[in-house]
Amino acid sequence: MYSAPMQAERDVRIGKDLVAASAMPLVLAILDEGESYGYAILKRIDALSGGELEWTDGMLYPLLHRLERLGYVEARWDEPPEGRRRRYYRITPSGRRALSEQRRQWEVVAGALQNAWHAVMLPDAPLRPAEGS
């Protein structure tokens, strides 16, 4: 079972809700780069997040099976002559459309968060008077 290494210097924990919300677009984006198998997908998630997203095969494989049921990915078994049998996944045209929509939605949410955080950090932003003042 693969699990991303813990960061020794910073203990950054991403909440389960955020990990769950980002799971589908993240895996679809990885598969949009090219066909891959489970362990390689986990390694790619680790690399993309700088080791800060902790994923296990127990999280990945149910998602891959769901994506397959939805028609967003297709899977095939491959057994190289000198290697271990692996199940390879690739994104489908329907998966690419879903990824495009997911990306659009995430960009809206990320933009709204950036705007909200920027508004809070503006040095010239008027301070609200405390209640009771």
Secondary structure, 3 states (H helix, E strand, C coil): CCCCCCCCCCCCCCCHHHHHHHHHHHHHHHHHHCCEEHHHHHHHHHHHCCCCCCCCHHHHHHHHHHHHHCCCEEEEEECCCCCCCEEEEEECHHHHHHHHHHHHHHHHHHHHHHHHHHHHHCCCCCCCCCCCC
